[in-house]
Amino acid sequence: MSQLFQPLSFSRGPTMKNRFMLAPLTNTQSHEDGVLSDEEFTWLTMRAEGGFGLTMTCAAHVQAVGQGFPGQLGVFSDKHIEGLSHLAATIKAHSSVAICQLHHAGMRSPSELIVTEPVSPSGDEKTGARALSLVEIEQLVADFVAAAVRSQEAGFDGIEIHGAHSYILCQFLSSENNQRDDLYGGSLENRSRIFFEILDGIREQCRDDFMVGVRLSPERFGLVLSEVQTVAQQLMSTGQIDFLDMSLWDVFKEPNEEAMQGRTLMSYFTELERGEVRLGVAGKIRTPEEAEKALAAGADWIMLGRAAILHHDFPNRYLEDPIFKPIENPVARSHLVDEGLSDKFITYMQSWEGFVAKE
């Protein structure tokens, strides 16, 4: 049997029954106040039922001011716990590990959505974001921790901290976005400090077997590959995280930085010392063959995004049929309805060129 169907254990929390994780995907389906909707519940639980060993929510914002898109799931208030509890329980009932992704959009929060100016490590003229004060950074750390505690109370097996894609934690890491001259700016140690403060708080306030992961992206947005590689190694060396999720856009691509080319971007992370930490990758893994290739290249598990949208039961289909071939884009709207996507989600997917067939 393929290694993709071998169990994967972690230093904390439950064992995954296979190496398939559902990527955290923006879907604009929840209510305006961040409360889980029936549509989002259906979308996620169908993937758990379809065989994913771990099912992760979309980015769930930890502060109201950190909302990044309409219909975003929230985890910033106790009013969210009831819906999250129902979601976590149902995911786990399908023998899938339940993870809530914690997020804050920072300067990428649309001002018309949050009805105030967005916040960021430094002021940003293009987005109109203002710089956070030291007190506000302390509150941001506390709110990430509180969201993890809330996720634990809701019954999730663990959380993932979203530190990628130019959202607020990534903004701290970027020397382009982060122009601070205090203990959160300047050196790489200072720019990455907030990650470790959040992790310290979660480990202090959550139970010993609560799973914690971090998502990083290694380039674009003013990031330097060698710096992200250093932070990734530090995260794995501390023993505070159980998994590292590298979002690579394409797991088989070479780095953008010319001096780092000649090998895959992924290889800069598979070569690191992991200890007990499990390393996963995401980025254009669309077929069983590509999933096998990514695992063979040194990942412990793979994340499916678009492929999971197209087939809620991708893992089960591949398990039952070794020559399973996913449907190709563009796909009919009716296909996406059958795969558990609401009208809101399908409308959002129409912004992805060539994904939904024109009718």
VENPEUR-V391460 format. One record per residue. N is the residue number from 1. RES is the residue in three letters. SS is DSSP state (alpha for helix, beta for strand, coil for the rest). D_FIRST is the distance of its C-alpha to the first C-alpha in whole Angstrom. Layout:
BEGIN
n->N res->RES ss->SS d_first->D_FIRST
n->N res->RES ss->SS d_first->D_FIRST
END
This chain:
BEGIN
n->1 res->MET ss->coil d_first->0
n->2 res->SER ss->coil d_first->4
n->3 res->GLN ss->alpha d_first->6
n->4 res->LEU ss->alpha d_first->8
n->5 res->PHE ss->alpha d_first->7
n->6 res->GLN ss->coil d_first->8
n->7 res->PRO ss->coil d_first->12
n->8 res->LEU ss->beta d_first->15
n->9 res->SER ss->coil d_first->18
n->10 res->PHE ss->coil d_first->21
n->11 res->SER ss->coil d_first->25
n->12 res->ARG ss->coil d_first->26
n->13 res->GLY ss->coil d_first->25
n->14 res->PRO ss->coil d_first->22
n->15 res->THR ss->coil d_first->18
n->16 res->MET ss->beta d_first->16
n->17 res->LYS ss->coil d_first->13
n->18 res->ASN ss->coil d_first->11
n->19 res->ARG ss->coil d_first->13
n->20 res->PHE ss->beta d_first->15
n->21 res->MET ss->beta d_first->18
n->22 res->LEU ss->beta d_first->21
n->23 res->ALA ss->coil d_first->24
n->24 res->PRO ss->coil d_first->27
n->25 res->LEU ss->coil d_first->29
n->26 res->THR ss->coil d_first->33
n->27 res->ASN ss->coil d_first->33
n->28 res->THR ss->coil d_first->37
n->29 res->GLN ss->coil d_first->37
n->30 res->SER ss->coil d_first->38
n->31 res->HIS ss->coil d_first->42
n->32 res->GLU ss->coil d_first->44
n->33 res->ASP ss->coil d_first->45
n->34 res->GLY ss->coil d_first->41
n->35 res->VAL ss->coil d_first->40
n->36 res->LEU ss->coil d_first->37
n->37 res->SER ss->coil d_first->38
n->38 res->ASP ss->alpha d_first->36
n->39 res->GLU ss->alpha d_first->35
n->40 res->GLU ss->alpha d_first->33
n->41 res->PHE ss->alpha d_first->32
n->42 res->THR ss->alpha d_first->30
n->43 res->TRP ss->alpha d_first->28
n->44 res->LEU ss->alpha d_first->27
n->45 res->THR ss->alpha d_first->26
n->46 res->MET ss->alpha d_first->24
n->47 res->ARG ss->alpha d_first->22
n->48 res->ALA ss->alpha d_first->21
n->49 res->GLU ss->alpha d_first->21
n->50 res->GLY ss->coil d_first->18
n->51 res->GLY ss->coil d_first->16
n->52 res->PHE ss->coil d_first->17
n->53 res->GLY ss->coil d_first->16
n->54 res->LEU ss->beta d_first->19
n->55 res->THR ss->beta d_first->22
n->56 res->MET ss->beta d_first->25
n->57 res->THR ss->beta d_first->29
n->58 res->CYS ss->beta d_first->31
n->59 res->ALA ss->beta d_first->33
n->60 res->ALA ss->beta d_first->35
n->61 res->HIS ss->beta d_first->39
n->62 res->VAL ss->coil d_first->40
n->63 res->GLN ss->coil d_first->44
n->64 res->ALA ss->alpha d_first->46
n->65 res->VAL ss->alpha d_first->47
n->66 res->GLY ss->alpha d_first->43
n->67 res->GLN ss->coil d_first->42
n->68 res->GLY ss->coil d_first->41
n->69 res->PHE ss->coil d_first->41
n->70 res->PRO ss->coil d_first->42
n->71 res->GLY ss->coil d_first->40
n->72 res->GLN ss->coil d_first->38
n->73 res->LEU ss->coil d_first->37
n->74 res->GLY ss->beta d_first->39
n->75 res->VAL ss->coil d_first->39
n->76 res->PHE ss->coil d_first->42
n->77 res->SER ss->coil d_first->44
n->78 res->ASP ss->alpha d_first->44
n->79 res->LYS ss->alpha d_first->44
n->80 res->HIS ss->alpha d_first->40
n->81 res->ILE ss->alpha d_first->39
n->82 res->GLU ss->alpha d_first->39
n->83 res->GLY ss->alpha d_first->37
n->84 res->LEU ss->alpha d_first->35
n->85 res->SER ss->alpha d_first->34
n->86 res->HIS ss->alpha d_first->34
n->87 res->LEU ss->alpha d_first->31
n->88 res->ALA ss->alpha d_first->29
n->89 res->ALA ss->alpha d_first->29
n->90 res->THR ss->alpha d_first->28
n->91 res->ILE ss->alpha d_first->25
n->92 res->LYS ss->alpha d_first->24
n->93 res->ALA ss->alpha d_first->25
n->94 res->HIS ss->coil d_first->21
n->95 res->SER ss->coil d_first->20
n->96 res->SER ss->coil d_first->20
n->97 res->VAL ss->beta d_first->22
n->98 res->ALA ss->beta d_first->25
n->99 res->ILE ss->beta d_first->27
n->100 res->CYS ss->beta d_first->30
n->101 res->GLN ss->beta d_first->31
n->102 res->LEU ss->beta d_first->34
n->103 res->HIS ss->beta d_first->36
n->104 res->HIS ss->coil d_first->40
n->105 res->ALA ss->coil d_first->41
n->106 res->GLY ss->alpha d_first->44
n->107 res->MET ss->alpha d_first->46
n->108 res->ARG ss->alpha d_first->43
n->109 res->SER ss->coil d_first->45
n->110 res->PRO ss->coil d_first->47
n->111 res->SER ss->alpha d_first->50
n->112 res->GLU ss->alpha d_first->51
n->113 res->LEU ss->alpha d_first->48
n->114 res->ILE ss->alpha d_first->49
n->115 res->VAL ss->coil d_first->53
n->116 res->THR ss->coil d_first->53
n->117 res->GLU ss->coil d_first->53
n->118 res->PRO ss->coil d_first->49
n->119 res->VAL ss->beta d_first->49
n->120 res->SER ss->beta d_first->47
n->121 res->PRO ss->coil d_first->48
n->122 res->SER ss->coil d_first->51
n->123 res->GLY ss->coil d_first->53
n->124 res->ASP ss->beta d_first->52
n->125 res->GLU ss->coil d_first->54
n->126 res->LYS ss->coil d_first->52
n->127 res->THR ss->coil d_first->50
n->128 res->GLY ss->coil d_first->53
n->129 res->ALA ss->beta d_first->51
n->130 res->ARG ss->beta d_first->53
n->131 res->ALA ss->beta d_first->52
n->132 res->LEU ss->coil d_first->51
n->133 res->SER ss->coil d_first->54
n->134 res->LEU ss->alpha d_first->53
n->135 res->VAL ss->alpha d_first->53
n->136 res->GLU ss->alpha d_first->51
n->137 res->ILE ss->alpha d_first->48
n->138 res->GLU ss->alpha d_first->48
n->139 res->GLN ss->alpha d_first->48
n->140 res->LEU ss->alpha d_first->45
n->141 res->VAL ss->alpha d_first->43
n->142 res->ALA ss->alpha d_first->44
n->143 res->ASP ss->alpha d_first->43
n->144 res->PHE ss->alpha d_first->40
n->145 res->VAL ss->alpha d_first->40
n->146 res->ALA ss->alpha d_first->41
n->147 res->ALA ss->alpha d_first->39
n->148 res->ALA ss->alpha d_first->36
n->149 res->VAL ss->alpha d_first->38
n->150 res->ARG ss->alpha d_first->38
n->151 res->SER ss->alpha d_first->34
n->152 res->GLN ss->alpha d_first->34
n->153 res->GLU ss->alpha d_first->37
n->154 res->ALA ss->coil d_first->35
n->155 res->GLY ss->coil d_first->32
n->156 res->PHE ss->coil d_first->30
n->157 res->ASP ss->coil d_first->27
n->158 res->GLY ss->beta d_first->28
n->159 res->ILE ss->beta d_first->30
n->160 res->GLU ss->beta d_first->29
n->161 res->ILE ss->beta d_first->32
n->162 res->HIS ss->beta d_first->33
n->163 res->GLY ss->coil d_first->34
n->164 res->ALA ss->coil d_first->33
n->165 res->HIS ss->coil d_first->35
n->166 res->SER ss->coil d_first->39
n->167 res->TYR ss->coil d_first->39
n->168 res->ILE ss->alpha d_first->41
n->169 res->LEU ss->alpha d_first->39
n->170 res->CYS ss->alpha d_first->38
n->171 res->GLN ss->alpha d_first->42
n->172 res->PHE ss->alpha d_first->43
n->173 res->LEU ss->alpha d_first->41
n->174 res->SER ss->coil d_first->42
n->175 res->SER ss->coil d_first->45
n->176 res->GLU ss->coil d_first->46
n->177 res->ASN ss->coil d_first->46
n->178 res->ASN ss->coil d_first->47
n->179 res->GLN ss->coil d_first->51
n->180 res->ARG ss->coil d_first->52
n->181 res->ASP ss->coil d_first->54
n->182 res->ASP ss->coil d_first->53
n->183 res->LEU ss->coil d_first->50
n->184 res->TYR ss->coil d_first->48
n->185 res->GLY ss->coil d_first->49
n->186 res->GLY ss->coil d_first->49
n->187 res->SER ss->coil d_first->47
n->188 res->LEU ss->alpha d_first->43
n->189 res->GLU ss->alpha d_first->44
n->190 res->ASN ss->alpha d_first->46
n->191 res->ARG ss->alpha d_first->44
n->192 res->SER ss->coil d_first->41
n->193 res->ARG ss->alpha d_first->43
n->194 res->ILE ss->alpha d_first->42
n->195 res->PHE ss->alpha d_first->38
n->196 res->PHE ss->alpha d_first->39
n->197 res->GLU ss->alpha d_first->41
n->198 res->ILE ss->alpha d_first->39
n->199 res->LEU ss->alpha d_first->37
n->200 res->ASP ss->alpha d_first->39
n->201 res->GLY ss->alpha d_first->41
n->202 res->ILE ss->alpha d_first->37
n->203 res->ARG ss->alpha d_first->37
n->204 res->GLU ss->alpha d_first->40
n->205 res->GLN ss->alpha d_first->40
n->206 res->CYS ss->coil d_first->36
n->207 res->ARG ss->coil d_first->35
n->208 res->ASP ss->coil d_first->33
n->209 res->ASP ss->coil d_first->30
n->210 res->PHE ss->coil d_first->30
n->211 res->MET ss->beta d_first->27
n->212 res->VAL ss->beta d_first->29
n->213 res->GLY ss->beta d_first->28
n->214 res->VAL ss->beta d_first->30
n->215 res->ARG ss->beta d_first->29
n->216 res->LEU ss->beta d_first->31
n->217 res->SER ss->coil d_first->31
n->218 res->PRO ss->coil d_first->32
n->219 res->GLU ss->coil d_first->35
n->220 res->ARG ss->coil d_first->38
n->221 res->PHE ss->coil d_first->40
n->222 res->GLY ss->coil d_first->42
n->223 res->LEU ss->coil d_first->39
n->224 res->VAL ss->coil d_first->39
n->225 res->LEU ss->alpha d_first->35
n->226 res->SER ss->alpha d_first->37
n->227 res->GLU ss->alpha d_first->38
n->228 res->VAL ss->alpha d_first->35
n->229 res->GLN ss->alpha d_first->33
n->230 res->THR ss->alpha d_first->35
n->231 res->VAL ss->alpha d_first->35
n->232 res->ALA ss->alpha d_first->31
n->233 res->GLN ss->alpha d_first->32
n->234 res->GLN ss->alpha d_first->34
n->235 res->LEU ss->alpha d_first->32
n->236 res->MET ss->alpha d_first->29
n->237 res->SER ss->alpha d_first->32
n->238 res->THR ss->alpha d_first->34
n->239 res->GLY ss->coil d_first->31
n->240 res->GLN ss->coil d_first->32
n->241 res->ILE ss->coil d_first->29
n->242 res->ASP ss->coil d_first->26
n->243 res->PHE ss->beta d_first->24
n->244 res->LEU ss->beta d_first->25
n->245 res->ASP ss->beta d_first->25
n->246 res->MET ss->beta d_first->26
n->247 res->SER ss->beta d_first->27
n->248 res->LEU ss->coil d_first->27
n->249 res->TRP ss->coil d_first->28
n->250 res->ASP ss->coil d_first->26
n->251 res->VAL ss->coil d_first->23
n->252 res->PHE ss->coil d_first->24
n->253 res->LYS ss->coil d_first->28
n->254 res->GLU ss->beta d_first->30
n->255 res->PRO ss->coil d_first->33
n->256 res->ASN ss->coil d_first->36
n->257 res->GLU ss->coil d_first->38
n->258 res->GLU ss->alpha d_first->39
n->259 res->ALA ss->alpha d_first->39
n->260 res->MET ss->alpha d_first->36
n->261 res->GLN ss->coil d_first->34
n->262 res->GLY ss->coil d_first->33
n->263 res->ARG ss->coil d_first->29
n->264 res->THR ss->beta d_first->27
n->265 res->LEU ss->coil d_first->28
n->266 res->MET ss->coil d_first->25
n->267 res->SER ss->alpha d_first->25
n->268 res->TYR ss->alpha d_first->28
n->269 res->PHE ss->alpha d_first->26
n->270 res->THR ss->alpha d_first->23
n->271 res->GLU ss->coil d_first->26
n->272 res->LEU ss->coil d_first->28
n->273 res->GLU ss->coil d_first->27
n->274 res->ARG ss->coil d_first->25
n->275 res->GLY ss->coil d_first->26
n->276 res->GLU ss->coil d_first->24
n->277 res->VAL ss->coil d_first->24
n->278 res->ARG ss->beta d_first->21
n->279 res->LEU ss->beta d_first->21
n->280 res->GLY ss->beta d_first->20
n->281 res->VAL ss->beta d_first->21
n->282 res->ALA ss->beta d_first->23
n->283 res->GLY ss->coil d_first->24
n->284 res->LYS ss->coil d_first->23
n->285 res->ILE ss->coil d_first->20
n->286 res->ARG ss->coil d_first->20
n->287 res->THR ss->coil d_first->17
n->288 res->PRO ss->alpha d_first->13
n->289 res->GLU ss->alpha d_first->14
n->290 res->GLU ss->alpha d_first->16
n->291 res->ALA ss->alpha d_first->14
n->292 res->GLU ss->alpha d_first->12
n->293 res->LYS ss->alpha d_first->15
n->294 res->ALA ss->alpha d_first->17
n->295 res->LEU ss->alpha d_first->14
n->296 res->ALA ss->alpha d_first->14
n->297 res->ALA ss->coil d_first->18
n->298 res->GLY ss->coil d_first->18
n->299 res->ALA ss->coil d_first->18
n->300 res->ASP ss->coil d_first->16
n->301 res->TRP ss->beta d_first->16
n->302 res->ILE ss->beta d_first->17
n->303 res->MET ss->beta d_first->19
n->304 res->LEU ss->beta d_first->20
n->305 res->GLY ss->coil d_first->23
n->306 res->ARG ss->alpha d_first->25
n->307 res->ALA ss->alpha d_first->21
n->308 res->ALA ss->alpha d_first->21
n->309 res->ILE ss->alpha d_first->25
n->310 res->LEU ss->alpha d_first->24
n->311 res->HIS ss->coil d_first->21
n->312 res->HIS ss->coil d_first->21
n->313 res->ASP ss->coil d_first->18
n->314 res->PHE ss->alpha d_first->16
n->315 res->PRO ss->alpha d_first->13
n->316 res->ASN ss->alpha d_first->13
n->317 res->ARG ss->alpha d_first->14
n->318 res->TYR ss->alpha d_first->11
n->319 res->LEU ss->alpha d_first->9
n->320 res->GLU ss->alpha d_first->11
n->321 res->ASP ss->coil d_first->12
n->322 res->PRO ss->coil d_first->10
n->323 res->ILE ss->coil d_first->13
n->324 res->PHE ss->coil d_first->15
n->325 res->LYS ss->coil d_first->18
n->326 res->PRO ss->coil d_first->20
n->327 res->ILE ss->coil d_first->23
n->328 res->GLU ss->coil d_first->26
n->329 res->ASN ss->coil d_first->29
n->330 res->PRO ss->coil d_first->31
n->331 res->VAL ss->beta d_first->31
n->332 res->ALA ss->coil d_first->33
n->333 res->ARG ss->alpha d_first->34
n->334 res->SER ss->alpha d_first->33
n->335 res->HIS ss->alpha d_first->30
n->336 res->LEU ss->alpha d_first->30
n->337 res->VAL ss->alpha d_first->32
n->338 res->ASP ss->alpha d_first->29
n->339 res->GLU ss->coil d_first->27
n->340 res->GLY ss->coil d_first->29
n->341 res->LEU ss->coil d_first->31
n->342 res->SER ss->coil d_first->35
n->343 res->ASP ss->alpha d_first->38
n->344 res->LYS ss->alpha d_first->38
n->345 res->PHE ss->alpha d_first->35
n->346 res->ILE ss->alpha d_first->35
n->347 res->THR ss->alpha d_first->38
n->348 res->TYR ss->alpha d_first->37
n->349 res->MET ss->alpha d_first->34
n->350 res->GLN ss->coil d_first->37
n->351 res->SER ss->coil d_first->38
n->352 res->TRP ss->coil d_first->35
n->353 res->GLU ss->coil d_first->36
n->354 res->GLY ss->coil d_first->34
n->355 res->PHE ss->coil d_first->32
n->356 res->VAL ss->beta d_first->34
n->357 res->ALA ss->coil d_first->35
n->358 res->LYS ss->coil d_first->39
n->359 res->GLU ss->coil d_first->41
END
